[in-house]
Amino acid sequence: MVIGLTGANGSGKTTVAEHLQAAGFAYLSLSDEIRAELERAGLPPTRENLIARGNDLRRSFGRDVLAVRTRARITPERNYVVDSIRHPDEVRALRALAGFHLLHLEAPLELRYQRARERGDARAPASFEQFVNLERLETAGFDPEAQNLPACAAMADAVLVNDGDRAELRQRVDAAVQGWLQEAAQSDPRPGWDEYFLQIARIVALRSNCLKRKVAAIIVRDRRIISTGYNGTPRGAVNCNQGGCPRCSSLAASGTRLDECLCSHGEENAIVQAAYHGIAIKDSTLYTTLSPCLQCTKMILNAGIREVVFNAHYPLAETAARLLQEAGIALRQVELD
């Protein structure tokens, strides 16, 4: 889940972010991208400089540039709170993330001014008049590249009025976020077992040293991985990507010069690794990123594997598929995004 925060200066975004951090959310701020630019330029991170440099970045690189840069740092296995969202295109960019919710915070003007003064950092206003004038730069919306907090507020999934103490604010935040967490739990975004194991096989394939194509297989029994393998040259030989396989190094056409290929296939290596470590694989399921060739199919049959699940078709696999069918081995394709 990703919780985005928007709201005027002093509305309570920092308090909410700290509260969610204490609950295990990772913290990111679009303003950090602007602060990094100011630091490179040798400028202090005053509120005026943050507003001006943020607007310049939107003009130069697109209105969603801050959100796109921040979005690239988000990974699906964690919950995040993203602070300082100030333009509707930033909201749209972040909505591309699964489980994104925008929380708008608001509070009376005089109370927000008091909070901003008490904060005492580089953003603190020198006077109430300066505070109001800077707020106009964030809310007027005359410049399409400039900050537009009212437009962001209109896109919010929830609005919280922060006119009390911090304990009250935390209670309101908890009520909103817990509701979103329950919705997420009911939708159950977890992958099924087939997708889960095939995605792991894709990661295993990244270890391949083959120049032609990266392929991997994993062997599973009772929903536990008991062996993995990826394609490449045999143990003790020069790696394919270091010139160890003459066929791959010469960029031979697909299906030709197979007698010169020194690379072992992913399925072959998964089976051999199990044997090497004394692991029984009878009645297991083999997940592979590419359907098995004829040679690997014969090894699958003789190893006692009972099911093969693959992602993509191997171009020369028709005979292998018929042999698996003849032997009563289940063969299923599961396509991934």
N, C-alpha and C positions, 0 to 999 in steps of 0.2 A: 504494500500500500504506500502511496505517496500523497502526503497532505501538503497542499500549497497554501501559503499565507499571503494575504493582501490586506491593505488597510493603510490609513494615513499615519503620519509620524505620531508616536505616542499612544497608538490605539491598543498596544499590548502584544504585538507580534513577537517580540523578544521573549516575553514571559511565557507565551504559548510554546515557542520553539524550545525553550529550556525545559518546560514541563514534559514535552514529548520526547526530548532527548533523554530525560531521566527514566522514561518508560521504554527506552531501547531504540528509539528512532534515530537514524543517522541524520546529521544536520548539513544542509547545503543552503547557500544564499546566492541569489542572482547578483546581489551587490558585491559579492566577493570578486566576481569577474571584473567589475568596474574598479574596485580597490586595487586589483593587480595592475590594471592599466594606469591608474594614477601613480602607483608606486614606481612603475617603469618611467613615468614622465617626471618624477620627482615632485609631485604635487600632494598636498595634504588631503586626507579624506573628509573634507568638510561637506556639509549637506549640499551647498551650492555646486561644488566640484563633482560630487556624485551624480547630481541631476544632469549637469551639463555634459559630463563625459558619457553617461548612459545614453543620452539623446544622440550624441555624436556616433556612438557605436551602432545604434539602430539605423541611422542614416547611411552609414558606410557599409554595414554588413547585413542589413535586414532587421525588421522590427522584432523578430523573434531570436536574435543572435544570442542574447544572454541565456534564454531558456534552452536553446539548442546546445550551447556549450555545457550548461549544467546537466542537461538530460543525458549527455554522453557519459557522465560519471555515475549514473544510477544503474544498479544491477538488480535483477528480479528477486534475489533471495533475501533482501533486507527491506525494512520499512524506512521511509525517509520523510523528513519535514523540510520543505523548500520555502525559504523566506524571501521577502522583497520582490514579489511579483507585482509589476506596475504597468503593464501594457497588455491589452487584450490578445495580441498576437503571441505573447509569452504564455498566456493561458492556453491558447489553441495548441501551441507546440507541446506543452506538458500534458495535455489531454490525450496525446498519442500514447502515453504510458498507461499500461493496464493498472486499474485501481487508483486512478488519480482523483482527488477530491479537493476543491478549492474552498478555503475557509476565509471569509471576510470579517475583519474586526473593525468595530467603530466605537467611538466614545465622544462625549461633548468636547467642543473645541477648547474651552478654558482648561478642562481637566487634562487634555492631551498636551497643552502648552506647559502646564505645571510639571507633568511627567518628563517632558523633553528637557526642561531646565534642570530637574533633579538628576537626570542621567549624567550630565556634566562631561560628556565626551566632545569630540570635535564637531559633532552634529548639533550640539546644543545651541538654540537661538539666542541672539544677544538681546532681543526684545520681542514683545508680543506682536508688534507690527511686522518685524522681519519674519516671524513664524507664519503669520497670515500670508505675507507676500510669497514666501517659498511654497506654501500650500497651494496657491493659485497655479504655480508652475506645474504642480503634480496633478491638478484636477481640471484645469481649463479645457485641455484637449483641442486647442486651436491647431497645433502642429501634429500631423498624423504620426510622426516618429517620436513624439514626446510622450512622457508618462501620462497615463489616463486612468487614474484610480476609480472614478465612477463607472467607467466601462468594465473594469475588472470586477467591481462589486456586483454589477448586473449579471455577471457570469458565475457567481459563487454558488456552491452547493449548499452552503449554510452561512448565516450571518449571526455573529455573536456581538452583543452589546456589552462592552467592558466598562461599566459605570460603577463597579463596586470594588472590592478588594481582590487580591490575587487568589485567595481561596475560592471565591465565587467564580472567578474566571476559569480556574482549573476544573471546577465541577461542570461548567458548561461545555468546556472542551471535551472532557471525558464522555459526556452524554452523546455528543456528536460523533466522536471518533469510535466509541464502542459500538454505536449503531452501524457505522460503515464496516467495522471489523466483522460484525455478525453477518452482514450481507455478503461479505467476501467469503466467509466460512461456508455459507449456504450454497454459494455458487460453485464451490470446490474447484478451483482452477488447477489442481494438481494433475499432472499427466497420468495417463493410464500406464499399466505395466509395460506394454509393448513400446510405447513412445519413450518411456523412461529408459529402458535398456538400449533402445536404438540410439537415443541421444548420447548415452554413455559411450556407445560404440563409436559415434562420431568424434567424441573427444579422444578416445584411444587412437583413432586414425591419425590424429595430429602428430603422433609419435613416429609415424611411418617415415622411412628414409627413401622411399621409391620416387623416382623422378616422374613417372608416368601418371600415377594416380594413387591417392592415399585411401587405403581400404583397411577396415578393422572388423574383428568379430569378437564377441564375448560369449562365453558358455555359462548358462544359468540353470541351477537346479533348486527347487523349492524357493524361488524368487531370491536366490543368493548368487552372486557372481563367483564362479569357481575357477575361471580361467579367462585370460584375454590374449589377443594376438593382433598384430598389425603386419602389413606386408613390407618386405624388405629383404636384403641379402642375408644368408645364414650366419649363425653365430661364428665369430672369428674371421669372417670375410670382410673385405672393404665395403663400406656402405654404398648403396646404390647412388645416393646423391654426391658421393665422392669419386664416382667413376667405377664402382664395383660391378655394375651390370652392363655388359656391352650392348645389349638390346635397348635398354632404356636410355643409355647415353647417346645412342645413335638416332633417337626419336623414330624408331621403326613404326610403320603404319599399324594400326590396330589389327590384331589377328594374324600378323605375320611374324616370322622369325621367333616363334615361341620356344623353339628348341635352344635358343641362345639366352633366354631369360634366366638369370640366376636368382631372381627374387622369389621368396616363398610367399604364398597368399596368406591373408589374415586368418581365414578359417583353418588353414594348415598349421599356422603358428599357434593358434589357440589350442588345438588338439594336441600338438607336440609338447607345448608348455605344460599341459595337464599331465601328460605321460612323464615328462622330465621330473616333475615334482611329486609323482605318485598319487595323483588325484583321479578318482574314478569319475567318468563323465557319462556312464550308461544312463539312459532315460532322461537326459538333460535336454534343454532347448538351446539352440545356437542362434544368436542374433548377429546379423552381418549387414554392413552398409551396402554391400553389393551381393546379388544372388550368386551362389557358389558355381564354380566351373566344374567340369567333369572330374578332374583329379581330386578336388576337394570334396566333391559329392561322394566319391568312393571311400574317402577317409571318414566322412560323416556316417555312412552306412556301417562301416566296419567298427567304428567306435561306439555304436549303439545309441547315438543321438536320435531322439524320437521326433523332433520338430525343428524346422528352420524358419526363421522370420527374417525377412530382408527389406531393405528400403528401396533400392534401385535395381534394375535388371542388368545383369552382365550380358554383353552382346552375344556371347557364344554359349548360352546356357540352355538351349532347347533340349539337347540330349540329357543334360544333367537333370532338368526338371522331370523328364519322362522317367528317368531312373529312380528318382526319389518317389515318384508316384507309384511306380511298379513295386517298390520296396515297402510301401505303406507309410512313408515318412511325410508328415504334414508339412506343407510349404505354403507360407502366407506372406503377402506383401503388405507392408504398412508404410504409407507415404507420409513424409514429414514436410513441414513448411520450409 
